[in-house]
């Protein structure tokens, strides 16, 4: 099912100044994306996007995000965490936001944006630890928040030390 309506743009023969819109008329970029979420030229085959706004149970969120991380798609995993962040109970939003930051940090580190990757990995690690301390729980839904924070800080240090992009699939964390 195609959710995107192309109403113009500068590629693919579309007029300059027109915008891609979704089915409700909101501006959305319809360009295909690669496995790390980078835009590709119009007409290029890309990786299917994660549907936005899906409400999942926490267990479904963790399982789907882990499958995406294992497949080397941390950008897509971040979108799954973002859905939980936006739709979940207010008390859990910092948890899901922190996990989304970890996934985006891995995305940036894999794309070669090393500075952004390091910052987001450390920010996500801090958010996970802060949530665990405030909630008095470091294993919500079986998540290993202590282990994830350690993974993120170790990956950030490795990226800084080597100065090279990482393989997202090879460096994917274990959430549980």
PyMOL commands that set and color helices and strands:
alter all, ss='L'
color gray80, all
select helices_A, chain A and resi 58-70+74-87+90-111+114-135+140-142+145-162
alter helices_A, ss='H'
color red, helices_A
select strands_A, chain A and resi 4-5+21-22
alter strands_A, ss='S'
color yellow, strands_A
deselect
rebuild
show_as cartoon
